[in-house]
Amino acid sequence: MGDWLLYGAYGYTGRLLAAEARRRGHRPVLGGRNEAKLATMGREMGLSWCAFGLDKPRESVDIVAEYDLVFHAAGPFVQTAKPMIESCLAGKTHYLDITGELSVLEATLGYDAHAREQNVVLVSGVGFDIVPTDCLGAYVAGQLPDATQLEIAIKALTAASAGTINSMVEMLATLPSDKGSMVRQDGRLVPQALWEGSKQVAFSDGKQYKVYPIPWGDLATAEISTGIPTITTYMALPVSPQLARMAPWAGKVLQVGLLREVTKAVVNRTVSGPDEKMRDQARSFVWARASNDHGQSVEAWLETVEAYRFTGEAGVRCVEHVLAERPCGALTPSQAFGADFVLEIPGSKRFDSLQ
């Protein structure tokens, strides 16, 4: 199946990926900075491990060059993705990660020419960020070739891991807006007020939810996947418009480095992520609609398993596709694996109508 390294293996999602990999017959090498944690995990799972940081580029290149592929699961990716991607490019090693951070996804796609020169693939967002939304967006766009607008909404996270929250902290701190969100208009990212762009969306559970525009990673990937220039991404959030107005203030507070680090330290001590029961029972929902300038539109719905469970299962299947098919370039998930890839994940269902 090829030799691959799972970096960030002892994090919440890293452990889910490692367990799924073993279940499917893989033996990835466990990677990360903390050798003691890697050793404990390696002995528990019967896997080899390799400890190294990303602050020593030469050492990182030498290590990752030994593998066919690196699966990068150590966030916040706004800090860790660039050094790992550049190590993989120098080592001619395929790269996957599970980021949902808009700036990181844009940066990864910017390496396309270099990836093709090195004959490797770089795919960011191979978990619940971004596989279901990217695949469903590509699906509806494929049915309306002259679409000029794309809307995508999700109802997913029942609980978040420490890594997810820390990535959100970093994202809030870097948003170039005092309005709390972003949209893509005519190919450009522009500020959008979180509290002004809300709407009602029906998901496949038969219920209507209020969704708010958020700077989801599809603002980077969907334009590449579909060619559609105007994109809005939404999430169902249990917040009032008054609370939504506080998002820009939270971002301003988190721009203070010390406060941001204190916040992440508290998160690391107090947040554990969804338990096994929640991962087994919860469901995730996606809606997408492509529209053209003539008033025509196509919409579809997707229902799948709990977000972290999805990430573990989808991530390992992405590894398998890359090692078997050897795609090349900096690609979105639907470019690399197809719009129907999401349906390979057990429990995933796509609907063209809710009737």
C-alpha positions in Angstrom: 0.0 0.0 0.0 3.0 2.3 0.0 4.9 3.8 2.9 3.2 6.8 4.5 3.7 9.1 7.5 0.8 10.3 9.6 2.0 13.6 11.2 0.1 14.9 14.2 -0.8 11.3 15.0 -1.5 11.7 18.7 -4.0 14.5 18.2 -7.7 13.9 18.4 -8.2 13.5 14.7 -4.8 11.9 14.2 -5.8 9.0 16.5 -9.0 8.5 14.5 -7.0 8.4 11.3 -4.5 5.9 12.7 -7.3 3.6 14.0 -9.0 3.7 10.6 -5.8 3.1 8.8 -5.0 0.0 10.9 -8.6 -1.2 10.4 -8.1 -1.0 6.6 -4.8 -2.8 6.7 -2.3 0.1 6.6 0.7 0.5 8.8 1.5 4.2 8.7 4.5 5.6 10.5 3.3 7.9 13.3 4.8 11.4 13.3 4.8 14.4 15.5 7.0 16.6 17.7 6.5 14.7 21.0 8.5 11.5 21.0 7.1 10.3 24.4 3.5 10.6 23.1 4.4 8.9 19.8 6.2 6.0 21.6 3.2 5.4 23.8 0.8 5.4 20.9 3.1 3.4 18.7 3.4 0.6 21.3 -0.4 0.6 21.8 -1.1 0.3 18.1 2.0 -1.8 17.1 3.2 0.9 14.7 6.6 2.6 14.2 7.1 6.3 15.0 9.3 9.2 14.1 9.6 12.4 16.1 10.6 15.6 14.4 9.6 19.3 14.4 8.9 21.5 11.4 11.3 24.2 12.5 14.3 22.4 11.0 13.7 22.3 7.2 16.7 20.2 6.3 15.8 17.5 8.8 12.1 17.6 7.7 13.0 17.2 4.1 15.3 14.2 4.8 12.6 12.5 6.8 9.6 13.0 4.5 11.6 12.1 1.4 11.7 8.5 2.8 7.9 8.2 2.3 5.5 8.1 -0.6 3.0 10.3 1.2 2.6 12.5 4.2 -0.8 12.9 5.8 -0.6 16.1 7.8 -3.0 16.3 10.8 -1.1 18.7 13.0 -2.8 22.2 13.2 -3.3 25.0 13.4 -2.5 24.7 9.7 -1.9 28.4 9.2 1.3 27.7 11.2 2.2 24.2 10.1 1.0 23.6 6.5 3.6 25.7 4.7 6.8 24.1 6.2 5.3 20.6 5.7 4.2 21.3 2.1 7.6 22.7 1.2 9.4 19.7 2.8 7.2 17.4 0.8 7.9 19.3 -2.4 11.6 19.2 -1.8 11.4 15.5 -0.9 9.1 14.6 -3.9 6.5 13.3 -1.5 2.7 13.4 -1.9 0.8 15.6 0.6 -2.6 15.5 2.2 -4.1 17.5 5.1 -7.4 18.1 6.9 -7.4 21.9 7.1 -10.5 24.0 6.6 -8.6 27.3 7.0 -9.4 29.5 4.0 -5.9 31.1 3.8 -4.2 27.7 3.9 -6.4 26.2 1.2 -5.6 29.2 -1.1 -1.9 28.8 -0.3 -1.9 25.1 -1.1 -3.5 25.6 -4.4 -0.9 28.2 -5.2 1.8 25.5 -5.3 0.2 23.8 -8.4 3.0 24.5 -10.8 5.7 23.4 -8.3 3.8 20.2 -7.5 3.6 19.3 -11.2 7.3 19.9 -11.6 7.9 17.5 -8.8 5.3 15.0 -10.0 3.4 15.0 -6.7 -0.1 15.8 -5.5 -1.0 18.3 -2.8 -4.6 18.1 -1.5 -5.7 20.1 1.4 -9.1 19.6 3.2 -9.4 15.8 2.8 -11.8 15.4 5.8 -15.1 17.0 6.6 -13.3 20.1 5.8 -13.6 20.1 2.6 -14.6 16.8 1.0 -18.5 16.8 1.4 -19.0 20.4 0.5 -16.5 20.4 -2.4 -18.0 17.2 -3.8 -21.6 18.4 -3.5 -20.7 21.8 -5.0 -19.0 20.2 -7.9 -22.0 17.9 -8.4 -24.6 20.7 -8.7 -22.2 22.8 -10.8 -21.8 19.9 -13.2 -25.5 19.9 -13.9 -25.6 23.7 -14.7 -22.6 24.5 -16.8 -23.3 28.2 -17.1 -23.8 28.7 -13.4 -22.4 32.0 -12.0 -23.4 31.6 -8.3 -22.9 28.8 -5.8 -24.3 28.5 -2.3 -23.2 25.8 0.1 -24.5 25.3 3.6 -23.6 22.8 6.3 -25.1 21.5 9.6 -22.5 19.4 11.2 -20.4 19.8 14.2 -22.1 18.6 17.4 -18.9 19.1 19.4 -15.4 20.3 18.4 -11.9 19.0 19.2 -9.3 21.2 20.7 -7.5 21.3 17.4 -10.5 22.5 15.5 -11.2 25.2 18.0 -7.5 26.3 18.0 -7.7 26.5 14.2 -10.8 28.7 14.5 -9.0 30.9 17.0 -6.2 31.5 14.4 -8.7 32.0 11.6 -10.7 34.7 13.6 -7.4 36.5 14.4 -6.5 36.7 10.7 -9.8 37.6 9.1 -9.1 40.9 7.1 -12.5 42.2 8.0 -14.4 43.9 10.8 -17.6 42.1 9.7 -16.9 38.6 10.8 -17.0 36.7 7.5 -16.1 36.6 3.8 -17.8 35.7 0.5 -16.4 35.4 -3.0 -17.9 37.9 -5.5 -16.8 37.8 -9.1 -13.7 35.9 -8.2 -12.6 38.2 -5.3 -12.8 37.6 -1.6 -14.8 40.4 0.0 -16.0 41.1 3.6 -19.5 40.0 4.5 -21.3 40.8 7.7 -22.0 37.5 9.6 -25.2 38.9 11.0 -26.6 40.3 7.7 -26.3 37.4 5.3 -28.3 34.8 7.2 -31.1 32.7 5.5 -33.3 29.7 6.1 -32.2 26.4 4.6 -33.9 23.0 4.6 -31.6 20.0 5.1 -32.3 16.4 4.4 -33.4 15.7 8.0 -36.6 17.5 7.1 -36.0 20.6 9.1 -35.3 24.3 8.4 -32.3 25.9 10.0 -31.0 29.5 10.1 -27.6 29.5 8.5 -25.0 32.3 8.6 -22.3 33.1 6.0 -18.9 31.8 7.3 -15.4 31.9 5.7 -15.5 28.1 5.0 -12.7 26.7 2.9 -14.9 26.3 -0.2 -14.4 30.0 -0.8 -10.9 28.9 -2.0 -11.6 25.4 -3.4 -15.1 25.8 -5.0 -14.0 28.3 -7.6 -11.2 26.0 -8.7 -13.5 22.9 -8.6 -16.4 24.5 -10.5 -15.3 27.7 -12.2 -18.1 29.6 -10.5 -17.0 33.1 -9.6 -19.5 34.0 -6.9 -19.7 31.8 -3.8 -21.3 32.0 -0.4 -20.7 29.3 2.3 -23.1 29.0 5.3 -23.2 27.1 8.5 -26.2 26.4 10.8 -25.3 28.1 14.1 -27.3 28.2 17.3 -26.7 31.9 17.8 -28.8 35.0 17.8 -28.1 37.9 15.4 -26.9 39.9 18.5 -24.4 37.2 19.3 -23.3 37.0 15.7 -22.4 40.7 15.8 -19.8 39.9 18.4 -17.6 37.8 16.0 -15.6 40.7 14.7 -14.8 41.8 18.3 -13.7 38.3 19.1 -11.3 38.5 16.1 -9.9 41.8 17.3 -9.2 40.4 20.8 -7.6 37.3 19.4 -5.2 39.5 17.3 -3.3 40.1 20.5 -0.8 37.3 20.5 -0.7 36.7 24.3 -4.5 36.5 24.5 -4.6 34.1 21.6 -2.0 31.8 23.1 -3.8 31.8 26.5 -7.1 31.0 24.8 -5.5 28.0 23.0 -3.9 26.8 26.2 -7.2 26.8 28.0 -8.8 25.0 25.0 -6.1 22.3 25.1 -6.7 21.7 28.8 -10.5 21.7 28.7 -11.7 20.4 25.3 -11.7 16.7 24.3 -14.0 16.5 21.2 -17.0 14.2 20.6 -17.0 10.8 22.3 -17.4 7.5 20.6 -21.1 7.4 21.1 -21.6 10.8 19.5 -19.3 9.9 16.6 -21.4 6.7 16.0 -24.8 8.3 16.2 -24.6 11.9 15.0 -25.2 12.9 11.4 -23.9 15.7 9.2 -25.8 17.6 6.5 -24.8 19.6 3.4 -26.9 21.6 0.9 -25.7 23.2 -2.3 -27.3 25.2 -5.0 -25.8 26.4 -8.3 -27.6 29.3 -10.2 -27.2 31.1 -13.5 -28.1 34.6 -14.7 -31.3 33.3 -16.4 -33.0 32.4 -13.1 -32.3 28.6 -13.4 -30.8 26.7 -10.5 -29.9 23.2 -9.5 -29.7 22.1 -5.9 -28.8 18.9 -4.0 -28.5 17.6 -0.5 -26.0 15.3 1.2 -26.2 13.4 4.5 -23.3 11.6 6.0 -21.8 10.4 9.3 -20.6 12.6 12.1 -17.9 15.0 11.0 -14.8 13.6 12.8 -15.8 10.0 12.0 -16.2 11.1 8.4 -12.7 12.7 8.4 -11.1 9.5 9.7 -12.8 7.3 7.1 -12.4 9.7 4.2 -8.8 10.6 4.9 -7.6 7.0 4.7 -9.5 6.5 1.5 -7.8 9.6 0.1 -4.5 8.0 0.9 -5.5 4.9 -0.9 -6.5 6.8 -4.0 -3.3 8.8 -4.1 -1.1 5.8 -3.7 -3.0 3.8 -6.4 -3.6 6.5 -8.9 -0.7 9.0 -8.4 -2.5 12.2 -9.3 -0.3 15.3 -9.9 -0.6 19.0 -9.0 -2.2 21.1 -6.3 -5.8 19.9 -6.4 -9.1 20.2 -4.7 -10.7 17.0 -3.3 -13.2 16.8 -6.1 -10.5 17.4 -8.7 -8.3 14.7 -7.2 -11.0 12.1 -6.4 -14.2 13.0 -8.3 -17.5 14.6 -7.2 -18.8 11.1 -6.3 -15.9 10.3 -4.0 -18.0 11.4 -1.0 -20.4 8.5 -1.7 -17.6 6.0 -1.1 -17.8 6.8 2.6 -20.2 4.4 4.3 -23.4 6.2 5.5 -23.2 8.9 2.8 -26.4 9.6 0.8 -27.0 12.3 -1.9 -30.4 13.6 -2.8 -31.6 15.6 -5.8 -35.0 16.3 -4.1 -36.5 16.3 -0.7 -39.9 15.1 -2.0 
